[in-house]
């Protein structure tokens, strides 16, 4: 909304876009995740929690649907607890995910590990848009469905090219998107150039300096 109000395009929040992508992924795996939740809830009952304590110090984690990180933690803990779960117990056996579901859940856990890594990386103090773009492109390569949320729109793509020093490779759509940020280094520097130029500088030296200004990136 801010971009609309000020009439200038802005790069969307990386974390928000990533959360949307993961939320879509989790919604597609809702049935499998519900089965894990059911097992976790059952393991919290007095009888089953007592049996589990004899096997391991690990405790169950209940999924909070509003946070994908909670889904990741619950799924990770489920596979940690799996060797200690009594599969001969009829109550638990009815709830345990079947083989196909377990395979899907393992795949999901692997994807969420990658996502968690990317979600934490932008919190660093030395991270820029180019870094985030590389990480997002890596996720898209592994999970093409993420392109809908993490794709590279014209404005962001243009910003990345500028950061790479590839202004000459901007396509028309990217140039239009970046138009609000375009500056003319000659106009910007000419006044100070004339004021601060060494009086002894030759004409050729002044021309060479202007040539260097012309070669600067315009963004």
Secondary structure, DSSP 8 states (H G I E B T S, - for coil): -HHHHHT------HHHHHHHHHHHHHHHTHHHHHHHHHHHHHHTSHHHHHHHHHH-S-------TT-HHHHHHHHHHHHHHGGGS-TT-HHHHHHS--HHHHHHHHHHHHHHHHHHHHHHHTTSTT--HHHHHHHHHHHHHH-GGGHHHH---HHHHHHHHHHTT-GGG--HHHHHHTGGG---HHHHHHHHHHHHS-TT--HHHHHHHHHHHHTS---
